[in-house]
Amino acid sequence: MSLFRAALIAALILLSGAGPLLAQPSQPTQVKAVIYVAPPFVQKAADGYTGFTWDLWRQIADDLNLTYELQTANTVADALRLVREGKVDIAVADLSITADRFQVMDFSQPYFDAGLRIMIDEDRHASLRNLIGDLRQGGHLRVYAWIGVFILIGTIVLTLVDRRWHPEFPHEWGSGLAESFYHVMSVATSGSTSHRNLFGAFGTALGALWLACGVAVVAYITSSITSVMTASTIAHQINGPADLGGKRVGALIGSVGESYCRAAMLDVQSFDTMEQAVEALLKGQVTAIVRDAPVLEWFDTAHPELPVTVVGPVFKAEKYGFALPSGSPLTRPVSEAILRLKDSGALEALRMRYFGSTR
């Protein structure tokens, strides 16, 4: 074999062995990680952080022998932006894997099955504001106003008559108006009064007519309030995403909940944090909050002092994964580490620790 041929064969062997190695980028041991605090997945602790996703990340980092430099994002959108721009190597948060996000970044193997749910104010059905608004919309407040005008006119007329014909009627206008108003309301609400009849048969007939009007007024007010309260309960009731139409809904900036609301053409108001969204809910600025089911369920359990509750089934099923820049050399190692933790039962043990049941 000539020297040239031997050298050529040796070169081909080296190139064929080096090909796969060169095709795989080297794995860094020092990485930059960004976290977004969202209990129970990432939450602050006395000695740093804790939470389901955070503990999972620490196990992955130990498995891959990684050290990491940590920074915190104020919103989900900020965390995703840092990943998209390549300013960090991985985002550690409850991040849903979506088609839109996958176009501009990589995701690891999914590690959690989730979906969206709805949070509402427990006291909203009994809201006086809702009742008044529905009475106004139904035109009942205008009728009530006219009834008030007629009662006022009746009070003034009765006062003028009694001042002229009733010798024992008080002549001070304040006392006289008060006594006349009492008699007018007594007839209107109870059908009886101690007022003296000054006009014989005509006065009796007039009193009977006023009594009939009073019965009609009481019946109208009672029936209108009852019907409006029933309709209001049905109209403002929220049991799922189909009930969100026409209502102002809260969501977190950059979240899947916000994307869902905008795609559904809902009136959505975005917030930086869960605390801001709940504050707006309790103030009546939004009617409901749409967010990841496990986050809402945890918040409801962790804050029993707040009159909030999670309603309806889970909708728009989604999966969580770690977000990485497109083409990241960490994507495959992190995914393999997740699969190893799943096969060993460590991932399920971690899930049971934070959620108490399988999902």
Disulfide bonds with the S-S distance in Angstrom:
none
